[in-house]
Amino acid sequence: MKNSASALSQRFAISWQRLSLRWKFTLALALAALFPAVIITEALIQVSYRSFEHHLDQQLRSSLRDLQWEIDNLAYESRIQALLIASGIYARHVGQSLVSVLNPAAIQAILAEVDRTERPMNLMLVADARGRVLAQQTMVLAKTGEALLDLTPETHSPYRLSRHQANSIANLPMFQLARDRQQLISGLVLLNREQLQELGLAQQAKITLRPQPIANLPPNQQPAPTGTYPIADGNIGLLAFAAKPLYENNQFQGLILTGILLNNMPDLVDSTTAWSTVDTVATIFAQDLRIATNVPYTDGRTRALGTRVAREVATQVLDQGKMFVGTTDIVGSAYATIYSPLQDFRKQLKVPHPPPIGIAFVGKSQAWIHTIANQKRLVSFAITLGALLLASVWAYLTANAIVKPIQSLVTSTRRVQAGDLATLVQVHSLDEVGKLANSFNAMMRQLRISFEELAQKNRCLEQIRDELIEANEQFEAVLNAVPGTIAWINAEGIYKGVNRKLAETLNLPPEAFIGRPLGFLSADCELAAFMQEFLESPDQFASRVISVQRNGQTRFYLVALQKYMKGTHTVAVGIDISDRMRAEEALRIAEENYRSIFENALEGIFQASTENRFIRVNAAMAKIFGFDSPEAMVETVTSIRDQIYVEPSTRDEILNHFATGETTGHFEFKAYRRDRQIIWIELDMRAVLDTDGKISYYEGLVQDITERKQREQAMQQQIEELRVEIDHEKRRQQVAEITETEYFQQLRREANDLRQRRHSKR
């Protein structure tokens, strides 16, 4: 073994001695650059991977907040719908008793006329004081069966009107709590099979249980044993609802119930994940059962509806009420996950110990995460390899610059030895190279200097040429890597060149543009006209949004033009902004819809800052408080506490309510109109939180209940007057009974006798 190693070392030493000086320098410099480059690259890979993990965690948490906001928004939309129905009922109630309005025909007409929110309500019904359903309007999903399992992203779930009408909702917990607490309540509730059938939602809520691979999984990543959580073979449902009680003269007269069923709602999870920058998946669970998801099933084509969450997740989220963050198995695949409990509506009402009724989930496949990490590693090592290659080229050029003069002197010496006296005869220098250079004789010195100067100039020119070629290649690589389109045009409107993106966009090779005039493609006439107009103008820069037809579709490009070389040439850069234009249009339509609801609502709607001022109010709000316009109210009311509240301490109590962590509340108080007239106000308000969980502003609904309060006070006064009359009549009867007694008559006779004797004495 020792002899073999010695022989190998000797062979390497001989090979190194035979190697030229140029290659020795090149290898030494390349190896000197290799080790630091590899170490730095690995360090950068680790830093990049940690940054990627942190970004993924932040994105998953952001997506979970989006999903929870979507779920909360369903309850808020139900709340708005309940208030709209109540507004319609009270509008018909004016001038007549509320009981007379609460009849099936009138209620059905109100349900048919009430405005629809952006998402259709699955359930709108009105019940009387005993819970009997007077009228109902039920919307159920038009899709059924396999259609609900399709993985194609949903933008809107189609609904159809059902003819079903429930008999009674008296046993529903939201009916009982809304009646007992005398306030509008909303949130999530878990409905069982019987409740779903009674409400006509059983068909939509039905989730068919599907098998999932568990053979190679540890017990904590398998679903909990059957029966651990009450999923009733998929016959349960999560309902985002609002329940508003109806009162007249402090008497409970009925209840409005509206709601949206979360079961089989693919657009709810698809809309949440559509905005994620890491393409996450999302799920809503009823107990531990997936009822809405875009997680792929094992076949890769359908949604994993009807499968169940891992036992470790269910234990921590459903049993302990805590979030679960980590990696776990989902239908046979590993995912980076975040699970959060969905609370029963009774949690907001501070009912003792309501357990979580479901789970909200977002996650990302570990396979995707590993792929991204490997791609980053490959790119980093490719950069290292490229840097090493450049270092090797630089080492070779440096070694060549050092060795070449020595080789030249050696060659000259050999020529002298061969008898060529026209070249070098002797070489002398003060150092290793100089001594060889000084060996040239005086007759050849000037000629040698001339040749060296010429050679030096040639080397400089070659180096400049190489640098220009390299710079040109780098410039072309940068331009081809730009995601936008780039073109160069001369003053006559002739293409001088284009980048790869523009050529691929127009399905032509880059060479097809060179020498062609603007507008040679008829489909780009608008772009050609804009560029020709710019070339003929004195402007140095211009930009414009241009529409272009591509494959039967209209695409929008932001085109920027810049002249250079004293205005003789122009560079054009185009960026595809089609998606942004469509997004801006969709945002504009959404804002118009919201503005229409805000401005035309019958109830007062407002947004108020934490600095005690209104941000926005609608026309109904301004009318309630006696202002001519919403703008006048926002400008005039500089202190809500002092100008609106008759008792400012009421404002402090409301703000203290939200300071304790509550996000919604229902209040009644006395308020000032603009003319200082005192009115009674019913307020439903919620706190809007920022990403840090702090209150950003408040918004709410306001109703003028002065007339109702006046009726209540008048009724109370009548009761007091009647009580006084009853007491007076009782006293009169008691006096009459006393005067009719024998004892009283005896006293009266004795008094008369005394009067007569006194009169006779006189």
ROLUMSE-197403 format. One line per field, with one value per residue (C-alpha): residue in one letter; x, y, z; residue number from 1. Coordinates in steps of 0.1 Angstrom, whole numbers, plus 2048, in hexadecimal, padded with zeros to 3 digits. Example, Ala and Ser with C-alpha at 12.3 -4.5 7.8 and 13.67 -1.06 7.14 Angstrom:
% residues 2
aa <- c(A,S)
px <- c(87B,889)
py <- c(7D3,7F5)
pz <- c(84E,847)
i <- c(1,2)
//
This chain:
% residues 762
aa <- c(M,K,N,S,A,S,A,L,S,Q,R,F,A,I,S,W,Q,R,L,S,L,R,W,K,F,T,L,A,L,A,L,A,A,L,F,P,A,V,I,I,T,E,A,L,I,Q,V,S,Y,R,S,F,E,H,H,L,D,Q,Q,L,R,S,S,L,R,D,L,Q,W,E,I,D,N,L,A,Y,E,S,R,I,Q,A,L,L,I,A,S,G,I,Y,A,R,H,V,G,Q,S,L,V,S,V,L,N,P,A,A,I,Q,A,I,L,A,E,V,D,R,T,E,R,P,M,N,L,M,L,V,A,D,A,R,G,R,V,L,A,Q,Q,T,M,V,L,A,K,T,G,E,A,L,L,D,L,T,P,E,T,H,S,P,Y,R,L,S,R,H,Q,A,N,S,I,A,N,L,P,M,F,Q,L,A,R,D,R,Q,Q,L,I,S,G,L,V,L,L,N,R,E,Q,L,Q,E,L,G,L,A,Q,Q,A,K,I,T,L,R,P,Q,P,I,A,N,L,P,P,N,Q,Q,P,A,P,T,G,T,Y,P,I,A,D,G,N,I,G,L,L,A,F,A,A,K,P,L,Y,E,N,N,Q,F,Q,G,L,I,L,T,G,I,L,L,N,N,M,P,D,L,V,D,S,T,T,A,W,S,T,V,D,T,V,A,T,I,F,A,Q,D,L,R,I,A,T,N,V,P,Y,T,D,G,R,T,R,A,L,G,T,R,V,A,R,E,V,A,T,Q,V,L,D,Q,G,K,M,F,V,G,T,T,D,I,V,G,S,A,Y,A,T,I,Y,S,P,L,Q,D,F,R,K,Q,L,K,V,P,H,P,P,P,I,G,I,A,F,V,G,K,S,Q,A,W,I,H,T,I,A,N,Q,K,R,L,V,S,F,A,I,T,L,G,A,L,L,L,A,S,V,W,A,Y,L,T,A,N,A,I,V,K,P,I,Q,S,L,V,T,S,T,R,R,V,Q,A,G,D,L,A,T,L,V,Q,V,H,S,L,D,E,V,G,K,L,A,N,S,F,N,A,M,M,R,Q,L,R,I,S,F,E,E,L,A,Q,K,N,R,C,L,E,Q,I,R,D,E,L,I,E,A,N,E,Q,F,E,A,V,L,N,A,V,P,G,T,I,A,W,I,N,A,E,G,I,Y,K,G,V,N,R,K,L,A,E,T,L,N,L,P,P,E,A,F,I,G,R,P,L,G,F,L,S,A,D,C,E,L,A,A,F,M,Q,E,F,L,E,S,P,D,Q,F,A,S,R,V,I,S,V,Q,R,N,G,Q,T,R,F,Y,L,V,A,L,Q,K,Y,M,K,G,T,H,T,V,A,V,G,I,D,I,S,D,R,M,R,A,E,E,A,L,R,I,A,E,E,N,Y,R,S,I,F,E,N,A,L,E,G,I,F,Q,A,S,T,E,N,R,F,I,R,V,N,A,A,M,A,K,I,F,G,F,D,S,P,E,A,M,V,E,T,V,T,S,I,R,D,Q,I,Y,V,E,P,S,T,R,D,E,I,L,N,H,F,A,T,G,E,T,T,G,H,F,E,F,K,A,Y,R,R,D,R,Q,I,I,W,I,E,L,D,M,R,A,V,L,D,T,D,G,K,I,S,Y,Y,E,G,L,V,Q,D,I,T,E,R,K,Q,R,E,Q,A,M,Q,Q,Q,I,E,E,L,R,V,E,I,D,H,E,K,R,R,Q,Q,V,A,E,I,T,E,T,E,Y,F,Q,Q,L,R,R,E,A,N,D,L,R,Q,R,R,H,S,K,R)
px <- c(800,81D,830,810,80C,831,82E,80F,820,83F,82A,818,839,846,826,828,84C,844,827,82E,832,813,7FD,80E,804,7E1,7DA,7E8,7D2,7B3,7B6,7BC,79B,788,787,77B,761,753,752,741,728,71E,71A,704,6EF,6E8,6E0,6C9,6B7,6B1,6A3,68D,680,678,667,652,647,63D,62A,618,60E,602,5ED,5DE,5D4,5C4,5B1,5A5,59B,587,575,56E,562,547,539,53B,529,50E,50C,507,4EC,4DA,4DA,4CD,4B0,4A9,4A9,48F,47A,47B,474,453,44E,44A,426,41C,425,443,42E,418,437,444,42F,43B,430,43F,460,464,45F,47A,492,48D,493,4B1,4D2,4EB,50E,52C,52A,507,4F8,4F1,4D7,4BF,4A1,48B,47B,461,467,461,47A,461,46E,458,46B,48C,4A3,4BD,4D9,4ED,50A,500,51E,51C,531,551,54E,556,577,586,5A7,5A1,5A3,580,579,554,53E,51D,4FE,4D9,4BA,4AB,486,48D,47E,486,46B,47D,49F,496,4B0,4CD,4E6,4E8,4C3,4C3,4E1,4D6,4B3,4C1,4DD,4C7,4E3,4EF,508,51E,53A,53F,529,52D,50C,503,4F0,4CE,4D4,4E1,4C3,4AB,4BB,4BD,4E3,4E9,4F1,50B,51A,51F,544,54B,567,585,5A1,5C4,5E6,5F2,604,628,61F,626,607,608,606,5E9,5C5,5B6,5A2,57E,566,580,570,54B,54C,52D,53A,53E,51B,526,52A,53B,523,52E,50F,4FE,4DF,4CD,4B0,491,482,463,45C,477,466,478,464,47A,49D,4AF,4C8,4E1,4FF,518,522,548,544,54E,558,578,579,57D,59F,5A9,5A5,5BB,5D8,5D6,5E8,604,627,631,612,604,5E6,5CA,5AF,591,589,569,577,593,581,58B,56C,57C,59F,5B6,5CF,5D3,5C6,5DD,5D1,5DF,5BF,5A5,5A2,5A9,585,57A,59C,5A7,5C3,5E0,5DA,5F7,5E6,5C3,5D0,5E2,5C8,5A6,5AE,5C6,5BA,5DE,5ED,602,621,638,63B,621,611,5F4,5E4,606,61C,631,628,635,615,603,5E2,5CC,5AC,58A,576,551,53D,537,55C,556,538,54E,53A,54F,566,559,572,57F,568,580,5A2,5B0,5CF,5E9,608,622,62F,651,659,656,66B,687,686,68A,6A7,6B8,6B3,6C3,6E1,6E6,6E4,6FD,716,711,71B,739,743,740,755,76F,770,776,790,7A2,7A1,7AF,7CA,7D3,7D6,7EA,802,805,80F,82A,838,836,854,869,85F,868,88A,88F,886,89E,8B9,8B3,8B5,8D6,8E3,8D8,8ED,8D2,8E6,8CB,8B8,8C6,8EA,8EB,8D2,8DA,8C3,8C3,8A8,89C,88A,89E,8BF,8B3,8A6,8C7,8D9,8CE,8EA,8E8,8E2,8C2,8B5,8A2,893,889,879,866,859,850,83C,82A,823,816,7FE,7F2,7EB,7D9,7C3,7BC,7B3,79C,78C,787,778,761,755,750,73D,727,71F,717,701,6EE,6EA,6DC,6C4,6B8,6B2,69C,677,66C,66F,68C,693,6AB,6A0,6B4,6A7,698,682,696,69B,6C0,6BA,6A2,6A6,69B,67B,66D,676,665,646,642,64C,668,68E,6A2,6B2,690,68E,6B0,6AC,686,671,659,637,642,62B,607,5FB,612,605,5FE,621,631,61D,628,64D,64C,63C,657,673,665,661,67D,675,691,67A,656,640,61D,607,601,5E8,5F5,5E2,5F3,5E4,5C1,5C6,5CC,5EC,5F6,61A,62A,642,65E,674,696,6AC,6D2,6F1,6E5,6C3,6CD,6C2,6A5,6A1,67E,676,654,646,627,60E,5EF,5EB,5EF,5D5,5BC,5C3,5BE,59D,591,59B,588,568,56B,570,551,53C,547,541,51E,516,525,514,4F1,4EE,4CF,4E3,4FE,521,541,566,577,59B,5AB,5B0,58B,581,56C,57F,561,53B,51F,500,4EA,502,503,4DD,4D9,4EE,4DF,4FB,4F6,511,52A,546,536,534,558,565,54E,552,576,56F,557,558,54D,537,524,521,509,51C,541,548,533,54E,569,557,554,579,582,56D,583,5A3,59D,5A3,57F,57B,555,53A,515,50B,4EE,4F3,4E6,4F6,4F5,4E9,4F9,4DD,4E5,4C5,4C9,4C2,4C7,4E0,4E5,509,51A,53F,55F,584,599,5BC,5DD,5F6,605,5E3,5DF,5BF,5C2,5A0,57B,55D,539,514,4FD,4D7,4C1,4AB,49D,47A,47C,48A,46F,454,464,465,441,436,448,438,415,41C,426,407,3F1,401,3F9,3D5,3D2,3E1,3C8,3AA,3B5,3B7,394,385,396,387,364,367,371,354,33B,346,32F,34A,34F,328,328,343,330,310,323,332,311,303,31F,319,2F4,2FA,313,2FA,2DE,2F5,2FB)
py <- c(800,818,80F,816,838,841,837,84C,86A,866,864,884,896,88C,898,8BA,8BF,8B9,8D2,8F3,912,921,905,903,928,922,904,915,934,920,90A,929,937,916,90F,932,932,910,91A,93C,92B,911,92D,941,922,91D,942,941,921,930,94F,93A,926,947,955,935,937,95B,954,936,94C,967,94E,940,964,968,947,951,973,963,94D,96A,97E,964,96A,990,98D,978,994,9AE,999,994,9BA,9C0,9A8,9B8,9DA,9CE,9C0,9E0,9F5,9E3,9E4,A0A,A12,9EF,9D5,9BF,99F,9A9,9AB,989,974,95B,96F,990,980,96D,98D,99E,981,983,9A8,9AB,9B3,997,999,98F,96B,95B,951,92C,934,952,94C,95E,94C,957,959,933,92B,921,92A,944,946,938,93D,922,922,901,8F8,8EF,8D7,8B5,895,893,8B7,8C3,8AF,8C0,8D0,8EC,90E,91C,941,93E,921,91F,91E,915,91E,902,8FE,8F0,902,8F8,8F3,900,90D,90F,8F4,906,914,935,93A,935,94B,967,966,965,97F,996,99F,997,97A,96C,954,92E,912,8EC,8DC,8B7,8A2,8A9,8CF,8CF,8BB,8D3,8F1,8E0,8E0,8BB,8B4,8D0,8C8,8A3,899,876,866,85B,844,852,840,839,818,826,843,845,845,86A,873,85B,868,863,843,844,854,86A,889,88B,88D,877,866,888,895,8B4,8D8,8F9,917,93B,94C,96B,96A,98B,98B,9A1,9B4,9CA,9DB,9C6,9A6,98C,988,974,96E,972,957,959,944,936,911,90B,8E7,8E0,905,901,926,92F,91D,924,94A,949,937,94A,968,953,958,934,923,915,8FE,904,8EF,8F5,8D8,8D1,8BF,8AB,8A6,8B9,8CB,8E5,8E1,8E3,8C9,8AF,88C,86E,86C,88F,89A,8A0,8B2,89F,8A6,88B,884,88B,89E,88D,883,899,8B7,8AF,8AA,8CB,8E1,8D1,8C3,8DE,8FC,904,90B,8EF,8FA,8E0,8C4,8A8,88F,89A,87E,86C,88A,89F,8C4,8E3,8ED,906,8FC,913,90B,918,923,91E,93F,93A,941,966,967,95B,93B,925,90B,909,8F1,8F8,8EB,8EA,8F3,90C,8FF,90C,8F9,8F2,8D0,8C6,8B8,8DB,8E9,8D0,8D7,8FC,8F6,8DF,8F9,913,8FC,8F4,918,921,906,910,933,925,911,92F,944,928,927,94D,94A,92F,945,962,94B,93F,963,96E,950,956,97A,96F,951,960,978,95B,945,961,964,93F,93E,95A,949,929,93D,94D,92A,920,93C,956,975,98C,984,97F,979,97C,982,997,9A4,9B0,997,976,985,9A5,992,97F,99F,9B1,995,9A4,9B8,9DD,9D8,9C3,9D8,9F2,9D8,9C2,9E0,9E8,9C4,9C3,9E3,9D6,9B5,9C8,9DC,9BD,9AD,9CC,9CB,9A6,9AC,9C9,9B4,997,9AF,9BD,99B,991,9B1,9AD,989,994,9B0,998,97F,99B,9A7,984,97E,99D,992,9AF,9B5,9CB,9D8,9F0,A06,A20,A43,A35,A1C,9FD,9E1,9DE,9C1,9B2,99C,978,981,997,97C,961,977,97C,958,964,95F,97F,980,985,9A8,9B6,9CE,9CD,9ED,9F5,9E7,9C9,9B5,9C1,9B6,9D0,9EF,A02,9FB,A04,A25,A2F,A27,A3A,A58,A58,A56,A75,A89,A9C,A89,A74,A5E,A52,A36,A29,A0B,9F8,9DC,9C0,9A2,981,95F,96D,97F,9A3,9AA,9CB,9D7,9F5,A01,A19,A2A,A3B,A4B,A47,A4E,A73,A68,A53,A32,A28,A0C,9FF,9EB,9DA,9CA,9B4,9C4,9B0,99F,9BF,9D1,9B4,9B5,9DB,9D7,9BC,9D2,9EF,9DA,9CD,9F0,9FC,9E0,9E7,A0D,A05,9F0,A0A,A28,A19,A05,A0E,A0C,A25,A17,A27,A23,A35,A3A,A33,A59,A5E,A6A,A5C,A50,A48,A49,A40,A56,A43,A4A,A6F,A70,A60,A7B,A98,AA0,AAA,A93,A79,A91,AAB,A93,A87,AAB,AB8,A9C,AA2,A8E,A71,A6E,A92,A9A,A79,A69,A79,A67,A66,A4B,A34,A39,A30,A10,A06,A0C,9F9,9DC,9D9,9E0,9BF,9AB,9AA,9B2,9B6,9C5,9D0,9F0,A08,A2C,A4F,A66,A8A,A93,AB2,AC8,ABA,AA6,A86,A65,A40,A2C,A07,9FF,9E0,9E6,9D2,9DA,9D5,9C8,9CD,9B1,9B6,9B1,9D5,9E9,9FC,A0B,A04,9FE,9F7,9FA,A14,A15,A30,A1F,A40,A37,A15,A24,A3E,A23,A10,A2F,A38,A15,A17,A38,A2A,A0D,A25,A3A,A1B,A10,A32,A30,A0C,A17,A35,A1F,A06,A22,A2F,A0C,A07,A28,A1E,9FD,A0E,A26,A0A,9F7,9F7,A06,A24,A29,A29,A43,A58,A57,A60,A7D,A8A,A87,A9C,AB6,AB8,ABB,AD7,AE8,AE6,AF5,B13)
pz <- c(800,809,7E9,7D4,7E4,7DF,7BA,7B5,7C6,7B0,791,79B,7A1,77F,76E,781,777,752,754,744,75A,74B,756,778,77E,770,787,7A6,7A1,798,7B7,7CC,7C0,7C2,7E7,7F3,7D7,7E2,807,800,7E8,802,81C,804,7FD,822,827,809,815,838,827,811,830,842,823,81F,843,840,820,830,84D,836,822,842,84C,829,82D,850,843,827,841,858,83A,833,856,850,82F,840,85A,83F,82F,850,855,832,838,85A,849,830,84C,861,842,83D,863,863,86B,875,88F,889,88E,870,85A,866,84F,834,816,822,82D,80C,7F9,80E,809,7E3,7E2,7F9,7E9,7E3,7F0,7DB,7E6,7E6,807,80B,825,82B,842,85B,878,892,8B7,8BC,8A1,886,863,852,831,824,806,801,7E7,7E2,7CC,7A8,7A5,7B5,7B7,7A3,797,7BA,7BB,79C,7A3,78A,79D,7A4,7A0,7A9,7B5,7A2,7B8,7B2,7C6,7DB,7E3,806,824,848,862,881,88D,8B1,8BA,8A8,8C1,8AE,8B1,8D6,8DD,8C7,8D8,8FB,8F6,8E2,8C9,8A7,8A7,88C,886,87F,88A,885,879,87C,863,871,872,84E,842,854,844,821,81F,824,7FF,7FC,81D,816,814,808,81D,807,810,815,816,83A,837,83B,852,878,88E,895,870,86A,86F,891,897,889,8A2,8B3,8A3,89A,874,86F,84F,83F,848,85B,84F,858,855,856,862,871,887,88E,8A7,8A0,8BD,8C1,8E2,8F3,8E9,8D4,8B3,89D,88E,86D,865,847,83F,827,828,825,81A,7F5,7EF,7D9,7D0,7F5,7F7,7D3,7D7,7F7,7E6,7C5,7D5,7E5,7D7,7DF,7D0,7F1,7F6,80F,821,838,850,863,881,871,84F,830,823,80C,7FE,7E0,7ED,7D1,7D8,7D1,7AD,7A7,795,7B0,7D1,7F1,7FE,817,825,849,85B,86C,891,89E,88D,89A,8BD,8BF,8AC,8B5,8D8,8E4,8CF,8C4,8A2,892,87E,86F,856,854,83C,826,811,80E,808,81F,822,835,847,85E,86E,883,896,88A,8A9,8AF,8AF,8D4,8DA,8D1,8E8,905,90A,920,910,8EC,8DA,8B7,89C,87F,871,857,845,82C,821,806,7FA,807,7E4,7D6,7F2,7EC,7C7,7CD,7E5,7CC,7B0,7C6,7CD,7A8,79E,7B9,7AF,78A,794,7A7,789,772,78B,78B,766,765,77F,76B,74C,761,76F,74D,73F,75E,75B,736,73C,754,740,71D,721,72F,712,6F9,709,708,6E3,6DB,6EE,6D9,6B9,6C4,6CC,6A9,69A,693,69D,693,6B2,6D5,6DD,702,71E,73D,759,77D,785,776,758,756,755,737,727,72C,719,6F8,6E8,6E0,6BB,6C1,6DE,6CA,6B2,6CF,6E1,6C1,6BD,6E2,6DF,6C1,6D2,6F1,6DC,6CA,6EC,6F8,6D9,6DD,701,6F8,6DD,6F6,70F,6F5,6EA,70F,717,6F8,702,725,718,701,71E,735,71A,712,737,73B,73E,728,703,6F5,6D2,6C2,6A5,691,688,667,67B,672,68B,695,6AE,6C7,6E6,6E9,6FD,6E0,6C6,6DA,6E0,6BA,6B2,69B,69D,6A8,686,675,683,679,65B,65C,65F,67B,675,660,677,670,692,6A3,691,6B1,6BF,69D,69B,6BF,6B7,696,6A7,6C1,6A7,695,6B5,6C8,6E8,6F8,70C,70A,717,710,717,6F6,6EF,6D9,6CB,6D3,6CB,6CB,6EC,6F4,708,717,717,727,70C,715,6F9,6FE,6E4,6E6,6D1,6CD,6C3,6A5,6B6,6CD,6E5,6EC,70C,711,731,730,749,73E,75F,772,75C,761,787,788,775,78D,7AA,79B,797,7BB,7C8,7B5,7C2,7E6,7E1,7D4,7F2,809,7FA,7F5,815,82A,84B,853,84C,857,85C,879,882,8A3,8A6,8AD,88A,86D,84F,839,83E,826,81D,835,852,849,847,869,879,866,84E,82A,81C,828,821,837,854,850,84F,86C,885,893,8B3,8B2,8D8,8DF,8C1,8BC,8DF,8F8,913,908,922,90B,8F0,909,913,8EE,8E8,908,8FB,8DC,8F0,902,8E2,8D5,8B0,8AE,8C4,8C5,8D8,8DD,8E9,8E7,8CD,8C0,89E,88D,89C,8BF,8BE,8D3,8C1,8CA,8B6,8B1,8A8,89A,899,893,896,877,880,86E,867,88A,89B,8A4,89E,87D,87C,885,86E,875,86E,87E,881,890,8AA,8B9,8AF,8BE,8DF,8DF,8DB,8F8,90E,905,90D,92F,937,92F,946,962,95D,95D,97E,98E,983,991,9B3,9B5,9AE,9C8,9E3,9D9,9DD,9FF,A0C,A00,A12,A32,A32,A2D,A4D,A6C,A82,A6A,A6A,A90,A92,A78,A8E,AAD,A9C,A90,AB3,AC1,AA6,AAF,AD5,ACE,AB8,AD2,AED,AD7)
i <- c(1,2,3,4,5,6,7,8,9,10,11,12,13,14,15,16,17,18,19,20,21,22,23,24,25,26,27,28,29,30,31,32,33,34,35,36,37,38,39,40,41,42,43,44,45,46,47,48,49,50,51,52,53,54,55,56,57,58,59,60,61,62,63,64,65,66,67,68,69,70,71,72,73,74,75,76,77,78,79,80,81,82,83,84,85,86,87,88,89,90,91,92,93,94,95,96,97,98,99,100,101,102,103,104,105,106,107,108,109,110,111,112,113,114,115,116,117,118,119,120,121,122,123,124,125,126,127,128,129,130,131,132,133,134,135,136,137,138,139,140,141,142,143,144,145,146,147,148,149,150,151,152,153,154,155,156,157,158,159,160,161,162,163,164,165,166,167,168,169,170,171,172,173,174,175,176,177,178,179,180,181,182,183,184,185,186,187,188,189,190,191,192,193,194,195,196,197,198,199,200,201,202,203,204,205,206,207,208,209,210,211,212,213,214,215,216,217,218,219,220,221,222,223,224,225,226,227,228,229,230,231,232,233,234,235,236,237,238,239,240,241,242,243,244,245,246,247,248,249,250,251,252,253,254,255,256,257,258,259,260,261,262,263,264,265,266,267,268,269,270,271,272,273,274,275,276,277,278,279,280,281,282,283,284,285,286,287,288,289,290,291,292,293,294,295,296,297,298,299,300,301,302,303,304,305,306,307,308,309,310,311,312,313,314,315,316,317,318,319,320,321,322,323,324,325,326,327,328,329,330,331,332,333,334,335,336,337,338,339,340,341,342,343,344,345,346,347,348,349,350,351,352,353,354,355,356,357,358,359,360,361,362,363,364,365,366,367,368,369,370,371,372,373,374,375,376,377,378,379,380,381,382,383,384,385,386,387,388,389,390,391,392,393,394,395,396,397,398,399,400,401,402,403,404,405,406,407,408,409,410,411,412,413,414,415,416,417,418,419,420,421,422,423,424,425,426,427,428,429,430,431,432,433,434,435,436,437,438,439,440,441,442,443,444,445,446,447,448,449,450,451,452,453,454,455,456,457,458,459,460,461,462,463,464,465,466,467,468,469,470,471,472,473,474,475,476,477,478,479,480,481,482,483,484,485,486,487,488,489,490,491,492,493,494,495,496,497,498,499,500,501,502,503,504,505,506,507,508,509,510,511,512,513,514,515,516,517,518,519,520,521,522,523,524,525,526,527,528,529,530,531,532,533,534,535,536,537,538,539,540,541,542,543,544,545,546,547,548,549,550,551,552,553,554,555,556,557,558,559,560,561,562,563,564,565,566,567,568,569,570,571,572,573,574,575,576,577,578,579,580,581,582,583,584,585,586,587,588,589,590,591,592,593,594,595,596,597,598,599,600,601,602,603,604,605,606,607,608,609,610,611,612,613,614,615,616,617,618,619,620,621,622,623,624,625,626,627,628,629,630,631,632,633,634,635,636,637,638,639,640,641,642,643,644,645,646,647,648,649,650,651,652,653,654,655,656,657,658,659,660,661,662,663,664,665,666,667,668,669,670,671,672,673,674,675,676,677,678,679,680,681,682,683,684,685,686,687,688,689,690,691,692,693,694,695,696,697,698,699,700,701,702,703,704,705,706,707,708,709,710,711,712,713,714,715,716,717,718,719,720,721,722,723,724,725,726,727,728,729,730,731,732,733,734,735,736,737,738,739,740,741,742,743,744,745,746,747,748,749,750,751,752,753,754,755,756,757,758,759,760,761,762)
//
